[in-house]
């Protein structure tokens, strides 16, 4: 319990340092994490890519659906979080880097094609240039049949940047699916899914 409190405190400190990089005041709940991995099945020769794993709230649940620990790669911008993730999940692969460079980082790592990309990146608070860079990267990263899944907080869902992100994604990958509200998260959130 003490370790969990330390993780939450570290997360909050990183949020205070740069809220546009972290985008939340506390790690996502177990309920949101379960919704993020629901119905995702990974077979031989397929990989899950996690963008912005943070402190590992989703990673813990992703790990449970992996057929092989080598079927996962996480790309995280914050160096302190990368150190934490490597200590917490020593059998998984984490790369320090920007999501805009995910395609190059992923290709260099030699992993199998991505079957699913799960993102904890706060798209609604990113500047336009960064968001467009990530969208271009997703176009290169996602083979046919690949799923992209992220979430948006209910209170921010109608804000122009959140609406713009969904519109841009719909233009590239087709209409998204929105889950019911995950109330047991701070704050409550929708899970959004696109399939190529």
C-alpha positions in Angstrom: 0.0 0.0 0.0 2.9 2.3 0.8 4.4 1.7 -2.6 1.1 2.5 -4.3 1.0 5.8 -2.4 4.5 6.6 -3.6 3.6 5.9 -7.2 0.5 8.2 -6.9 2.6 10.9 -5.3 5.3 10.7 -8.1 2.5 10.7 -10.7 1.0 13.9 -9.2 4.4 15.6 -9.0 5.0 14.9 -12.7 1.6 16.3 -13.5 2.4 19.5 -11.6 5.7 19.8 -13.5 4.0 19.5 -16.9 0.2 18.9 -17.1 0.3 18.8 -20.9 2.7 15.8 -20.8 0.9 13.9 -18.0 -2.7 15.0 -18.5 -4.1 13.5 -15.3 -3.7 14.0 -11.6 -3.7 10.3 -10.7 -3.1 7.0 -12.5 -6.1 5.4 -14.2 -8.3 3.0 -12.2 -8.4 -0.8 -12.6 -11.9 -0.5 -14.0 -10.7 1.8 -16.8 -7.7 -0.5 -17.4 -10.1 -3.5 -17.8 -12.2 -1.5 -20.3 -9.1 -0.6 -22.3 -8.1 -4.3 -22.8 -11.6 -5.7 -23.1 -12.1 -8.1 -26.1 -8.5 -7.6 -27.3 -7.0 -11.0 -28.4 -3.3 -11.3 -29.4 -2.2 -14.3 -31.3 1.3 -15.7 -32.3 3.2 -13.2 -34.4 1.2 -10.2 -33.1 2.1 -7.4 -30.7 0.5 -4.9 -28.4 2.0 -1.4 -28.5 1.3 0.8 -25.5 1.8 4.6 -26.0 2.3 6.5 -22.8 2.1 3.7 -20.3 2.8 6.2 -17.4 3.2 4.2 -14.2 1.7 1.0 -15.7 -2.0 1.2 -14.8 -3.0 -0.3 -18.2 0.2 -2.3 -18.5 -0.7 -4.6 -15.6 -3.9 -5.6 -17.4 -2.3 -5.8 -20.8 0.3 -8.2 -19.4 -2.5 -10.6 -18.5 -3.7 -11.0 -22.1 -0.3 -11.5 -23.7 0.4 -14.9 -25.1 4.1 -14.2 -24.7 5.9 -11.4 -22.8 7.8 -10.6 -26.0 4.5 -9.5 -27.6 4.5 -6.1 -25.8 6.4 -2.9 -26.2 5.7 0.4 -24.4 6.9 3.8 -25.5 7.0 6.4 -22.7 8.2 10.0 -22.8 8.8 10.6 -19.1 12.2 9.1 -18.1 11.2 8.6 -14.4 8.2 6.6 -15.5 10.4 4.4 -17.8 12.6 3.6 -14.8 9.5 2.7 -12.7 8.1 0.6 -15.5 11.3 -1.4 -16.0 11.5 -2.1 -12.3 7.8 -3.1 -12.0 7.7 -5.2 -15.3 11.2 -6.4 -15.9 10.1 -9.0 -18.4 8.4 -6.4 -20.7 10.1 -4.0 -23.2 9.9 -0.2 -22.6 11.5 2.4 -24.8 12.0 6.0 -23.8 10.8 8.3 -26.6 8.1 10.5 -28.1 4.9 9.1 -29.5 5.5 11.0 -32.7 8.6 8.9 -33.3 6.9 5.6 -32.3 7.0 4.2 -35.9 10.8 4.5 -36.1 11.3 3.3 -32.5 9.0 0.3 -33.1 10.6 -0.6 -36.4 14.1 -0.5 -34.9 13.0 -2.7 -32.0 12.2 -5.6 -34.4 8.8 -6.4 -33.0 6.0 -8.3 -34.9 3.2 -6.1 -36.4 0.9 -4.4 -34.0 -2.5 -6.0 -33.5 -3.5 -3.4 -31.0 -2.3 0.0 -29.9 -3.4 1.2 -26.5 -2.8 4.8 -25.6 -2.8 6.7 -22.4 -1.7 9.9 -24.1 -3.8 13.0 -23.2 -4.7 13.9 -26.8 -7.1 16.7 -25.8 -4.3 18.7 -24.1 -1.7 18.2 -26.9 -0.8 21.1 -29.2 -1.9 20.7 -32.8 1.6 19.9 -34.2 2.2 17.1 -31.7 -1.2 15.6 -32.2 -0.8 15.7 -36.0 2.6 14.1 -35.7 1.1 11.2 -33.6 -1.7 10.7 -36.1 0.7 10.5 -39.0 2.7 7.9 -37.0 -0.4 5.9 -36.3 -1.2 5.7 -40.1 2.2 4.1 -40.6 2.1 1.9 -37.5 -1.4 0.3 -37.9 -1.7 -2.6 -40.4 -5.2 -3.7 -41.6 -7.1 -5.2 -38.7 -5.2 -3.3 -36.1 -7.1 -1.7 -33.2 -6.4 1.7 -31.7 -7.8 2.4 -28.3 -7.7 5.4 -26.0 -9.9 7.2 -23.6 -11.3 10.7 -23.0 -12.6 12.1 -19.7 -16.3 12.8 -19.7 -15.9 16.4 -18.5 -13.6 17.1 -21.5 -15.4 15.1 -24.1 -17.2 18.1 -25.7 -14.2 20.4 -25.6 -13.0 21.5 -29.0 -9.6 19.7 -28.9 -11.2 16.4 -27.9 -13.8 16.8 -30.6 -11.1 17.7 -33.2 -9.1 14.6 -32.2 -12.0 12.3 -32.7 -12.9 13.9 -36.0 -9.3 13.6 -37.3 -9.2 10.0 -36.3 -12.5 9.2 -37.9 -11.3 10.8 -41.2 -8.3 8.5 -41.2 -9.7 5.2 -39.7 -13.5 5.4 -40.0 -16.0 5.9 -37.2 -15.1 5.1 -33.7 -16.9 3.1 -31.0 -17.5 4.8 -27.7 -18.0 2.8 -24.6 -20.4 3.5 -21.7 -19.0 5.8 -19.1 -16.5 4.2 -16.8 -17.6 5.9 -13.6 -15.1 4.2 -11.3 -12.2 6.3 -12.5 -11.0 9.8 -11.4 -12.4 11.5 -13.4 -15.0 9.3 -15.2 -14.1 8.4 -18.8 -15.2 7.0 -22.1 -13.1 4.4 -23.9 -12.8 5.0 -27.7 -11.9 2.4 -30.3 -10.9 2.6 -33.9 -10.2 -0.4 -36.2 -8.3 -0.2 -39.4 
